[in-house]
């Protein structure tokens, strides 16, 4: 018999459920930032009040750090590198007056974008 292991798929505990995602850069806020290629972008609010909330789920802390590096590389400066990423978050701004607050908690990164 040539039964292969592939016939019985085994779900590993680390496997993540597929989340509904929203496209990056199709709104006037995320278009101003480097794309987040980590995790699953599950929410981008319309930002009608000048404030846009972005939620990225299933993201690891090292990817959040990598994303903050991307922000720095694209002209954003961190104004409070000593602040707690888990509570107040880190604030970034650029010369165009766009600010981004990055908070990480329980595998979710939240970005608050103001312009």
C-alpha positions in Angstrom: 0.0 0.0 0.0 1.2 3.5 -0.8 -0.7 5.5 1.7 0.9 8.9 2.0 0.9 11.1 5.0 -0.6 13.9 2.9 -4.0 12.1 2.9 -4.6 12.9 6.6 -3.9 16.7 7.1 -2.9 17.4 10.6 -3.7 20.9 12.0 -0.8 22.0 14.1 -1.6 24.1 17.1 0.4 27.0 15.7 -1.8 27.2 12.6 -3.7 30.4 12.4 -7.3 30.8 11.3 -7.7 32.7 8.1 -8.9 36.2 8.8 -10.8 38.6 6.5 -8.3 41.2 5.5 -8.7 44.7 4.0 -6.4 46.1 1.3 -3.6 48.5 2.3 -3.1 51.8 0.5 -6.6 52.2 -1.0 -7.5 54.9 1.5 -5.9 58.3 1.9 -4.3 57.3 5.2 -2.5 54.0 4.7 -1.3 55.3 1.3 0.9 57.6 3.3 2.7 54.8 5.1 4.9 51.9 4.1 2.7 48.9 3.6 2.4 46.5 6.5 3.3 43.1 5.0 3.1 41.3 8.3 0.1 39.7 10.0 -3.4 40.2 8.8 -4.7 43.8 8.3 -8.3 43.4 9.5 -9.5 46.9 9.9 -8.9 50.3 8.4 -11.4 52.9 9.5 -12.5 55.6 7.0 -10.8 58.4 8.9 -13.5 60.9 8.3 -12.6 62.7 11.5 -8.9 63.0 10.5 -8.0 60.0 12.5 -7.6 56.5 11.0 -7.4 53.3 13.0 -5.6 50.3 11.5 -5.7 46.9 13.2 -3.2 44.2 12.3 -3.9 40.8 13.8 -1.7 37.6 14.0 1.4 39.7 14.2 4.5 38.9 16.3 6.4 41.5 18.2 9.5 41.2 16.1 7.4 42.0 13.0 6.0 45.1 14.8 9.7 46.1 15.4 10.4 45.5 11.8 7.4 47.6 10.8 8.6 50.5 13.0 12.0 50.2 11.3 10.1 50.5 7.9 8.4 53.7 9.3 11.8 55.1 10.2 13.3 54.2 6.9 10.5 56.0 5.1 11.0 59.4 6.7 9.2 59.0 10.0 11.0 59.8 13.3 10.1 58.2 16.6 9.5 61.0 19.1 9.4 58.8 22.2 11.6 55.7 21.8 11.5 55.0 25.6 7.7 54.8 25.8 6.0 51.5 26.4 5.0 49.8 23.2 2.3 47.9 25.1 0.5 50.8 26.7 1.0 54.3 25.4 2.7 53.0 22.3 5.4 54.7 20.2 4.7 57.9 18.3 6.1 58.6 14.9 5.8 61.7 12.8 7.2 63.0 9.5 7.9 66.4 7.9 4.4 66.4 6.3 2.8 66.5 9.7 1.5 62.9 9.6 1.6 61.1 13.0 1.4 57.4 13.7 0.9 55.9 17.1 2.0 52.2 17.2 0.7 50.0 20.0 1.3 46.2 20.3 -0.7 43.9 22.6 -1.6 40.2 22.4 -0.6 39.6 18.8 -2.4 42.7 17.6 -0.7 45.9 16.3 -2.9 49.0 16.3 -1.9 52.1 14.3 -3.5 55.4 14.9 -2.8 57.7 11.9 -3.5 61.4 11.9 -2.8 63.9 9.2 
